Amino acid sequence: MPDPVTSLPEGRLLVDLGFRDQDGLIGSYLLPEEEGWALVEVGPTSCREHLLAGLARAGIEPEEIRDVLVTHIHLDHAGAVGSLTGALPRATFHIHEVGLPHLLDPTRLNESARRAWGEAAHQLWGPVVPLAPSRAHALRGGESLPLAKGASLRVIATPGHARHHLSFFDTGTRTIFTGDGAGILVPGAKYIRPAVPPPDLQVEDLLASLARMAEPDPQNIAFSHYGVYPDARPRLDEAGREVRRWESIALEAARREPTMASILSALEAEERRRSREAEEPAELVQREGKISALGLAASGFLRYFRQTGKIPAEP
């Protein structure tokens, strides 16, 4: 793998978490504070050692991490939170108030992972261990965290991908950290791929959240999957168009046959077409699937269509 630490403007850093022993899939961001560092995203427990090695590579002592923020509690973003409480002894862990109880008692998160991935769950994600309540701070959106040189990190409530999803705006570099709210854009990809899994997908909320991310007029956009790109507002517009495109394809398939298999087949056919059109290598499409599987999208849309009455409820 290449160097896991990438320098960004104004002293910011990107740490590659080496998910599934590959680069460019999950990243954490380090932002300088006046006395220490803020860490945005921690990844799954399976990547814990990669994260700590990245800190060491960057010359940052664990005691210097003062604030840890996660965009939402899905395992690829926040699974390692509890396992890091001892390793980052001075850090406060900031989590959406709706998601926080599930990190204080991760029983349901672990059960969901086992149901979805079976025996592979442990290797993929690792166990989610409880976060100590004394180390936790609940967010709801609207808060602001001070950074170095008079900058701040503003917290924005951005539901749609999940009820407990947050985005963060760095006023120092005018960068919006979008988690999964603006989809994924792995290195080399020609277009954004939506992230629309169950159980919380709400398309209208997701589109409204994209508009909310654009309100502070960001110049740069930081994807957890993966990296920082310029032209933030056009990227946010693109993310909205891609969600609508997938929704239209999925709904047409669901009205023909209201099954996950039908929607999945339609999305796979469209992605193959788009990849050929964009001249993307097959390996790139496979990499995207490792972090945003089309099966999850099909399941998310099917549940959403039934909830909203776009197709009949399940018999």
Secondary structure, 3 states (H helix, E strand, C coil): CCCCEEECHHHCEEEECCHHHCCCCCEEEEEEECCEEEEECCCCHHHHHHHHHHHHHCCCCHHHEEEEECCCCCHHHHCCCHHHCCCCCCCEEEEECCCHHHHHCCHHHHHHHHHHHCCHHHHHHCCCCCCCHHHEEEECCCCEEECHHHCEEEEEECCCCCCCCEEEEECCCCEEECCCCCCECCCCCCCCECCCCCCCCCHHHHHHHHHHHHCCCCCEEEECCCEEEECHHHHHHHHHHHHHHHHHHHHHHHHHCCCHHHHHHHHHHHHHHHHHHHCCCHHHHHHHHHHCCHHHHHHHHHHHHHHCCCCCCCC
